[in-house]
């Protein structure tokens, strides 16, 4: 299943149309550098520059800017015109030409944050709409994001302006890298680290809306993909996303969050407490935990401890203990069962004249894997071999051995008991009623 969502919310097993990604924030066009502040002596160049920079219609501005760049490729104002050209193509909705203009701007100004941001943004956006090229587009976007994170402050940009730009671009760059790690590189741990770094660098209020809220949701889903899954963090971030999702998406996210909560905790009690806590803080507080459901070993050991007479247990319960309990408790039960005769009712999964394999428990029946193998005391006639898939209730055997993994009980001296027909009651003559003598 694809794990890339730019304008969608992921359900536990399917993509659901959802919260839309906000458009790229408008980064202010860089003012011409001090070295560009030179009087244009050529009237024609000046007129062309004025024409290109004063247009209000994006398409007209793009055309005028391209005309200027073609006519005056060495102009001292080339960078300023390229910057405006990027804005014009973006406003016109021409993503391909926006990327092209941004790349041309980077050739002149290799550390231009705006150009790097837009290239990464558009590549990430297009990756969501082009599955065949998704991996390459994400790789390209992530490479540009890495470059953006490392970009130094230009000498002609004020510290506070650069800091403001980085506060906008860096969280997005970490988000891009996270998606690339998850989708293209399949490195879930790295993706989680990038998502966390992104969210930590954003004011808390911004994490309650898209796109950060989208990434909070995907972060929760990423925790479910770890081996083994980190259910506690998964439930926390899914609950966080549920709290602030638009009303029409809350049920989808809630269903997913409750699924993982119940899968880990065993039941849904306590989920509302987690939901309320996740509304107050982005990251789980220190010491936060969700109690896991009892393991099969916990359950099996508990039954042994709490059952005074283990012989009274149902056959399926005995098998469950032998398969899941500690070695000590399994042996405790086996010491009672060994060499005892028992009925083995269940579904026949395999049968020959000398052996019958039976699924006794519901799990074994569902998996179509025998959990009891009964070796017969005497061979059956071919006509008496039970059919595969049939239910058998009169098979008996003597406990002989068992294995915990795979769960299997072997019985010997098995036989199919034939129910004895009850003898017909003796016929009694019908009593004759005689009229008493007078």
C-alpha positions as CSV (number, residue, x, y, z in Angstrom):
1,X,0.0,0.0,0.0
2,X,1.3,3.4,-0.9
3,X,2.2,5.5,2.0
4,X,2.4,9.0,0.4
5,X,-0.3,11.4,1.1
6,X,-0.3,15.0,0.1
7,X,-4.0,15.7,0.1
8,X,-5.3,12.6,1.7
9,X,-5.7,11.0,5.1
10,X,-4.7,7.4,5.4
11,X,-7.1,5.0,7.0
12,X,-5.8,1.8,8.5
13,X,-6.1,-0.2,5.3
14,X,-6.9,2.3,2.6
15,X,-6.4,5.9,1.5
16,X,-9.3,8.3,2.2
17,X,-9.6,11.7,0.6
18,X,-8.9,14.2,3.3
19,X,-7.3,17.2,4.6
20,X,-5.7,19.3,1.8
21,X,-2.2,20.5,1.9
22,X,-1.9,24.2,2.2
23,X,-0.3,25.9,-0.8
24,X,3.3,26.9,-0.6
25,X,3.7,29.9,1.6
26,X,4.7,33.0,-0.3
27,X,8.3,33.7,0.3
28,X,9.2,37.3,-0.4
29,X,11.0,38.0,-3.5
30,X,14.6,38.9,-2.8
31,X,15.4,42.5,-3.4
32,X,18.1,43.2,-5.9
33,X,21.5,42.9,-4.3
34,X,23.5,46.1,-3.6
35,X,25.7,45.3,-6.6
36,X,22.5,45.3,-8.8
37,X,21.6,48.9,-7.8
38,X,23.2,50.3,-10.9
39,X,21.6,52.8,-13.2
40,X,20.5,51.3,-16.4
41,X,22.0,53.5,-19.1
42,X,20.3,51.8,-22.0
43,X,16.8,53.3,-22.3
44,X,15.5,50.1,-24.1
45,X,16.8,47.9,-21.3
46,X,15.2,50.2,-18.7
47,X,11.9,50.1,-20.5
48,X,12.0,46.3,-20.9
49,X,12.8,46.0,-17.2
50,X,10.0,48.3,-16.1
51,X,7.6,46.5,-18.4
52,X,8.5,43.1,-16.9
53,X,8.3,44.2,-13.3
54,X,5.1,46.2,-13.4
55,X,2.8,43.7,-15.0
56,X,0.0,42.5,-12.8
57,X,-1.3,39.6,-14.9
58,X,0.9,36.5,-14.2
59,X,1.0,35.3,-17.7
60,X,1.7,38.7,-19.1
61,X,4.4,39.3,-16.5
62,X,6.0,35.9,-17.3
63,X,6.1,36.7,-21.0
64,X,7.6,40.1,-20.4
65,X,10.2,38.7,-18.0
66,X,11.2,36.0,-20.5
67,X,11.5,38.7,-23.2
68,X,13.8,40.8,-20.9
69,X,16.0,37.8,-20.1
70,X,16.4,36.8,-23.7
71,X,17.2,40.4,-24.8
72,X,19.5,41.2,-21.9
73,X,21.1,37.9,-20.6
74,X,23.9,39.8,-18.9
75,X,21.8,42.5,-17.2
76,X,22.8,43.4,-13.6
77,X,19.1,43.0,-12.8
78,X,18.8,39.4,-14.2
79,X,18.5,37.9,-10.7
80,X,15.7,40.2,-9.8
81,X,13.8,39.5,-13.0
82,X,14.3,35.7,-12.5
83,X,12.9,36.0,-9.0
84,X,9.8,37.7,-10.3
85,X,9.5,35.2,-13.2
86,X,9.3,32.4,-10.6
87,X,6.5,34.2,-8.9
88,X,4.7,34.8,-12.2
89,X,4.8,31.2,-13.2
90,X,3.7,30.0,-9.7
91,X,0.8,32.5,-9.8
92,X,-0.2,31.3,-13.2
93,X,-0.3,27.7,-12.0
94,X,2.4,26.5,-14.4
95,X,4.4,24.2,-12.2
96,X,6.8,22.9,-14.8
97,X,7.9,26.4,-15.8
98,X,8.1,27.4,-12.1
99,X,10.6,24.7,-11.5
100,X,12.5,25.7,-14.7
101,X,12.7,29.3,-13.6
102,X,13.7,28.3,-10.1
103,X,16.5,26.2,-11.4
104,X,17.7,29.1,-13.5
105,X,17.6,31.3,-10.4
106,X,19.7,28.8,-8.5
107,X,22.3,28.9,-11.3
108,X,22.8,32.6,-10.5
109,X,22.1,32.3,-6.7
110,X,23.0,28.8,-5.5
111,X,21.7,29.4,-2.0
112,X,18.4,31.0,-2.9
113,X,16.0,29.5,-0.3
114,X,12.9,30.5,-2.2
115,X,14.0,28.6,-5.3
116,X,15.0,25.5,-3.4
117,X,11.7,25.6,-1.4
118,X,9.5,25.8,-4.5
119,X,11.4,23.0,-6.4
120,X,11.1,20.7,-3.4
121,X,7.4,21.7,-2.9
122,X,6.4,21.1,-6.5
123,X,8.3,17.8,-6.8
124,X,6.7,16.5,-3.6
125,X,3.3,17.6,-4.9
126,X,3.8,15.9,-8.3
127,X,5.0,12.7,-6.6
128,X,1.6,12.3,-5.0
129,X,-0.1,12.5,-8.4
130,X,2.4,10.4,-10.4
131,X,2.8,6.9,-8.9
132,X,5.2,5.7,-11.7
133,X,7.6,8.6,-11.0
134,X,6.9,8.9,-7.3
135,X,10.2,7.6,-6.0
136,X,12.3,9.7,-8.3
137,X,10.3,12.8,-7.7
138,X,10.6,12.3,-3.9
139,X,14.3,11.6,-4.2
140,X,14.7,14.9,-6.1
141,X,12.6,16.8,-3.6
142,X,14.5,15.4,-0.7
143,X,17.9,16.2,-2.3
144,X,16.8,19.8,-2.7
145,X,15.5,19.8,0.9
146,X,18.8,18.7,2.2
147,X,20.5,21.5,0.3
148,X,18.0,23.9,1.7
149,X,18.6,22.9,5.2
150,X,22.4,23.4,4.7
151,X,22.0,26.7,2.9
152,X,24.1,29.5,4.5
153,X,22.8,33.0,5.0
154,X,23.5,35.3,2.0
155,X,25.7,38.2,2.8
156,X,23.1,40.7,1.6
157,X,20.2,39.3,3.7
158,X,19.6,40.5,7.3
159,X,19.9,37.9,10.1
160,X,16.3,38.4,11.2
161,X,15.0,38.0,7.6
162,X,17.0,34.9,7.1
163,X,15.8,33.4,10.4
164,X,12.2,34.1,9.4
165,X,12.7,32.4,6.0
166,X,14.3,29.4,7.7
167,X,11.4,29.1,10.2
168,X,9.1,28.7,7.1
169,X,11.3,26.5,5.0
170,X,13.1,24.1,7.4
171,X,10.0,22.4,8.8
172,X,8.8,21.8,5.2
173,X,12.3,20.4,4.2
174,X,12.1,17.9,7.1
175,X,8.7,16.9,6.0
176,X,9.9,16.3,2.4
177,X,12.8,14.2,3.7
178,X,10.5,12.2,5.9
179,X,8.2,11.2,3.0
180,X,11.2,10.3,0.9
181,X,12.5,8.1,3.8
182,X,9.2,6.4,4.2
183,X,8.0,6.0,0.7
184,X,11.1,5.8,-1.5
185,X,13.8,4.5,0.9
186,X,11.5,2.4,3.1
187,X,13.4,3.7,6.1
188,X,10.6,4.1,8.7
189,X,12.9,5.0,11.6
190,X,14.5,7.8,9.6
191,X,11.1,9.0,8.5
192,X,9.9,9.1,12.1
193,X,12.9,11.2,13.2
194,X,12.3,13.7,10.4
195,X,8.6,14.0,11.2
196,X,9.4,14.6,14.8
197,X,12.0,17.2,14.0
198,X,9.6,19.0,11.7
199,X,6.8,19.1,14.4
200,X,9.2,20.2,17.1
201,X,10.2,23.2,15.0
202,X,6.6,24.4,14.5
203,X,4.6,26.5,17.0
204,X,2.1,24.3,18.7
205,X,-0.9,26.0,17.2
206,X,0.4,25.3,13.7
207,X,0.4,21.6,14.4
208,X,-3.4,21.6,14.8
209,X,-3.9,22.4,11.1
210,X,-2.7,21.1,7.8
211,X,0.0,20.5,6.6
212,X,1.5,19.7,10.0
213,X,-1.7,17.9,11.1
214,X,-1.3,15.7,8.1
215,X,2.2,14.8,9.1
216,X,1.1,14.2,12.7
217,X,-1.3,11.6,11.3
218,X,1.3,10.0,9.0
219,X,3.7,9.9,11.9
220,X,1.2,7.9,13.9
221,X,0.9,5.5,11.0
222,X,4.6,5.2,10.6
223,X,4.9,3.9,14.2
224,X,2.6,1.1,13.2
225,X,5.1,0.1,10.5
226,X,8.0,-0.5,12.8
227,X,9.2,-4.0,13.5
228,X,7.8,-4.5,16.1
229,X,5.2,-1.7,16.0
230,X,5.4,1.1,18.6
231,X,1.8,1.0,19.5
232,X,2.0,3.6,22.3
233,X,3.4,6.3,20.1
234,X,1.1,5.2,17.2
235,X,-2.0,5.6,19.3
236,X,-0.9,8.9,20.7
237,X,-0.3,10.7,17.4
238,X,-3.4,9.2,15.8
239,X,-5.4,10.4,18.7
240,X,-3.7,13.8,18.4
241,X,-4.7,13.9,14.7
242,X,-8.3,12.9,15.6
243,X,-8.6,15.8,18.0
244,X,-8.0,18.5,15.5
245,X,-9.1,16.8,12.2
246,X,-12.1,18.4,10.4
247,X,-15.4,16.9,11.6
248,X,-16.0,14.8,8.5
249,X,-12.6,13.1,8.9
250,X,-12.7,12.4,12.6
251,X,-14.6,9.1,12.3
252,X,-12.0,7.7,9.9
253,X,-9.1,8.6,12.1
254,X,-10.9,7.5,15.3
255,X,-11.6,4.1,13.8
256,X,-7.9,3.7,13.0
257,X,-6.7,4.9,16.4
258,X,-9.2,2.7,18.3
259,X,-8.1,-0.3,16.2
260,X,-4.5,0.0,17.2
261,X,-5.4,0.8,20.8
262,X,-7.6,-2.2,21.1
263,X,-5.0,-4.4,19.3
264,X,-2.4,-3.4,21.9
265,X,-4.5,-2.9,25.0
266,X,-6.9,-5.8,24.4
267,X,-10.1,-3.6,24.8
268,X,-11.2,0.0,24.2
269,X,-11.5,1.1,27.8
270,X,-9.2,4.0,28.6
271,X,-9.0,5.3,25.0
272,X,-11.0,8.5,25.9
273,X,-8.3,9.3,28.5
274,X,-5.6,9.1,25.9
275,X,-7.6,11.2,23.4
276,X,-8.1,13.9,26.0
277,X,-4.4,13.9,26.9
278,X,-3.3,14.1,23.3
279,X,-5.4,17.3,22.8
280,X,-3.3,19.1,25.4
281,X,0.2,18.4,24.1
282,X,1.8,17.4,20.8
283,X,4.2,14.8,22.2
284,X,3.4,12.2,24.9
285,X,4.5,13.4,28.3
286,X,7.3,11.6,30.2
287,X,6.0,8.4,31.7
288,X,3.1,8.1,29.4
289,X,2.1,4.4,28.8
290,X,-0.7,2.2,27.7
291,X,-1.0,-1.1,29.5
292,X,-0.6,-4.0,27.0
293,X,-3.2,-6.7,26.8
294,X,-2.2,-10.0,28.6
295,X,0.0,-12.2,26.4
296,X,-1.1,-15.8,25.6
297,X,1.6,-16.8,28.1
298,X,0.0,-14.6,30.8
299,X,-3.4,-16.0,30.1
300,X,-2.3,-19.6,30.1
301,X,-0.2,-19.3,33.3
302,X,-3.1,-17.5,34.9
303,X,-5.5,-20.4,34.1
304,X,-3.0,-22.9,35.6
305,X,-2.6,-20.8,38.7
306,X,-6.4,-20.2,39.2
307,X,-7.7,-23.7,38.4
308,X,-7.7,-26.1,41.4
309,X,-8.4,-29.2,39.3
310,X,-6.7,-29.0,35.8
311,X,-8.5,-32.2,34.7
312,X,-11.8,-30.2,34.6
313,X,-10.5,-27.9,31.8
314,X,-12.0,-28.2,28.3
315,X,-9.9,-29.9,25.7
316,X,-9.2,-26.7,23.9
317,X,-8.1,-25.0,27.1
318,X,-5.7,-27.8,27.8
319,X,-4.2,-27.4,24.4
320,X,-3.9,-23.6,24.8
321,X,-2.0,-24.1,28.1
322,X,0.4,-26.7,26.6
323,X,1.0,-24.3,23.6
324,X,1.4,-21.0,25.5
325,X,2.2,-21.5,29.2
326,X,5.6,-21.4,30.7
327,X,7.5,-24.6,30.4
328,X,6.9,-25.2,34.1
329,X,3.2,-24.8,33.9
330,X,2.9,-26.7,30.6
331,X,4.8,-29.7,32.2
332,X,2.5,-29.4,35.3
333,X,-0.5,-30.0,33.2
334,X,1.2,-32.6,31.0
335,X,2.0,-34.6,34.1
336,X,-1.7,-35.0,34.7
337,X,-2.7,-35.7,31.1
338,X,0.1,-38.1,30.1
339,X,-1.2,-41.6,29.4
340,X,-4.8,-40.5,30.0
341,X,-7.6,-41.3,27.5
342,X,-9.6,-38.5,26.1
343,X,-12.1,-37.8,23.4
344,X,-10.8,-35.7,20.5
345,X,-13.9,-34.0,18.8
346,X,-13.1,-31.7,15.9
347,X,-12.8,-31.2,12.2
348,X,-10.8,-33.9,10.2
349,X,-8.0,-32.2,8.2
350,X,-6.2,-35.4,7.1
351,X,-6.9,-39.1,7.6
352,X,-5.4,-42.4,6.6
353,X,-6.1,-45.9,7.8
354,X,-3.5,-45.5,10.6
355,X,-3.7,-41.8,11.5
356,X,-6.2,-39.0,11.8
357,X,-5.3,-35.3,12.1
358,X,-7.9,-33.1,13.7
359,X,-8.5,-29.4,14.3
360,X,-10.0,-29.1,17.7
361,X,-9.9,-25.4,18.6
362,X,-11.6,-22.6,16.6
363,X,-8.2,-21.1,15.8
364,X,-7.0,-24.4,14.4
365,X,-10.2,-24.8,12.4
366,X,-9.9,-21.2,11.0
367,X,-6.2,-21.7,10.1
368,X,-7.0,-25.3,8.8
369,X,-4.0,-26.6,10.7
370,X,-4.4,-29.7,12.8
371,X,-3.6,-29.4,16.5
372,X,-4.2,-33.0,17.4
373,X,-2.7,-36.0,15.7
374,X,-4.2,-39.4,16.7
375,X,-2.2,-42.5,15.8
376,X,-4.7,-45.4,15.6
377,X,-4.4,-48.5,17.7
378,X,-5.6,-50.7,14.8
379,X,-5.8,-49.8,11.1
380,X,-9.2,-48.8,9.7
381,X,-10.9,-50.3,6.7
382,X,-10.7,-47.9,3.8
383,X,-14.4,-47.4,3.9
384,X,-14.2,-46.4,7.6
385,X,-11.6,-43.6,7.1
386,X,-13.4,-40.3,7.9
387,X,-13.6,-37.8,5.1
388,X,-11.5,-34.6,5.2
389,X,-13.7,-31.7,6.4
390,X,-16.1,-33.9,8.3
391,X,-16.8,-33.5,12.0
392,X,-15.8,-36.3,14.2
393,X,-17.1,-36.7,17.8
394,X,-16.3,-40.3,18.6
395,X,-12.5,-40.3,18.2
396,X,-10.6,-41.2,21.4
397,X,-6.9,-41.5,22.1
398,X,-4.3,-41.6,24.8
399,X,-2.0,-38.6,25.5
400,X,1.4,-39.5,24.3
401,X,3.5,-36.3,23.6
402,X,3.2,-32.6,22.7
403,X,5.2,-29.7,21.2
404,X,4.7,-26.0,22.0
405,X,5.9,-24.7,18.7
406,X,4.1,-25.6,16.6
407,X,1.3,-26.3,19.0
408,X,0.6,-30.0,18.5
409,X,-0.6,-32.9,20.7
410,X,0.2,-36.4,19.7
411,X,-2.1,-39.3,20.9
412,X,-1.6,-43.0,20.6
413,X,-3.9,-46.0,20.7
414,X,-6.6,-44.0,18.9
415,X,-9.9,-45.5,17.9
416,X,-13.2,-44.5,16.5
417,X,-15.7,-45.7,19.0
418,X,-18.8,-47.3,17.5
419,X,-21.9,-46.5,19.5
420,X,-23.6,-49.6,20.6
421,X,-27.2,-49.9,19.5
422,X,-29.6,-50.2,22.4
423,X,-31.4,-53.5,22.6
424,X,-35.1,-53.3,21.7
425,X,-37.3,-53.6,24.8
426,X,-38.8,-57.1,25.3
427,X,-42.3,-57.4,23.8
428,X,-44.9,-57.7,26.4
429,X,-48.3,-59.3,25.4
430,X,-51.2,-56.9,25.5
431,X,-53.1,-57.5,28.7
432,X,-56.5,-59.0,28.4
433,X,-59.2,-57.5,30.5
434,X,-61.7,-60.0,31.5
435,X,-65.0,-59.1,33.0
436,X,-65.0,-60.3,36.6
437,X,-67.3,-63.3,37.3
438,X,-70.7,-62.5,38.7
